[in-house]
Amino acid sequence: MPTPPSKEIYILGLTLAGRAFRPSDWAERLAGVMSQFRPGGPQPGSHLGYSPWCVPSSVGETKCVIIHPDLRDSDVMAWDFCMNFARDNGLQTSEGPPA
């Protein structure tokens, strides 16, 4: 039986208590730190754009960062950094788009 494809993880800008996470640019900051983790590795100028594996976005009015499972396959420490960021800050996460 084939393994189902991994889904993207959404780190939402909402605490487990339902409050908005601050600072308001947290998603862009996290994605900026992760910009070097990309297909083919870091390239000259890659710090100027977001990695396709870690993208800031929003769900409705809530900021989020979408983490692609290829990040885990490429660099498990980078994946753990993102997951630990969510855990350490008490942020809600969702496998796939939140309902």
Secondary structure, DSSP 8 states (H G I E B T S, - for coil): --------EEEEEEETTS-B-SSTTHHHHHHHHGGG-STTS--TTGGGS--TTEEEEEETTEEEEEE-HHHHHH-HHHHHHHHHHHHHTTEEEEESS--
